[in-house]
Amino acid sequence: MKTLLQKLKPGISKRYLLFIGGFVWCFAGCLLLEKGVSMLVEYMDEMWIKLLISFPLGITFYVLIFSKIFKKHSERISTMTEEKPCIFSFFNWKSYVMMGSMIGLGVFLRTSEIISIRYLSLLYITMGIPLSISAIMFFMEGLKNFNSSSQNKSNF
């Protein structure tokens, strides 16, 4: 007999967790890119310099940090034994804490004006790039697993 908590848990096939992770990272990446670009527009004279700095930095962040985070989450999802894990289990609890901290820090920096918008735009764009690349990787992994599982009739 299922407990009340098990009955209320929003369970979903784990193959869809990769797509949900992709949507969350895509939303965050696009939000940061949009905010960064809108801040950048206020200082058009420095736009190309900031873009030339932020793109390589964003790609470096992806290669050094975000690619490892993506790999860790995709492997964790693929090795889950539960048939229908919770819809929120595309991240582990540490990643939710990290995500909340990053959001809080971004809001704090923007509202406190400790860092001028002139330079904060560079940070927002730089962080939006690896998040967006990670979202693409989640979608690609989801499609790969979705296609292979439909051909193999496995439970992934």
KAQUITA-V82614 format. One record per run of one state. SS is the DSSP state (A for helix, B for strand, O for the rest). FROM is the first residue (numbers start at 1). LEN is the number of residues. If there is no record, write none. Layout:
BEGIN
ss=SS from=FROM len=LEN
ss=SS from=FROM len=LEN
END
This chain:
BEGIN
ss=O from=1 len=3
ss=A from=4 len=5
ss=O from=9 len=2
ss=B from=11 len=3
ss=A from=14 len=28
ss=O from=42 len=2
ss=A from=44 len=35
ss=O from=79 len=5
ss=B from=84 len=3
ss=O from=87 len=6
ss=A from=93 len=20
ss=O from=113 len=4
ss=A from=117 len=36
ss=O from=153 len=4
END
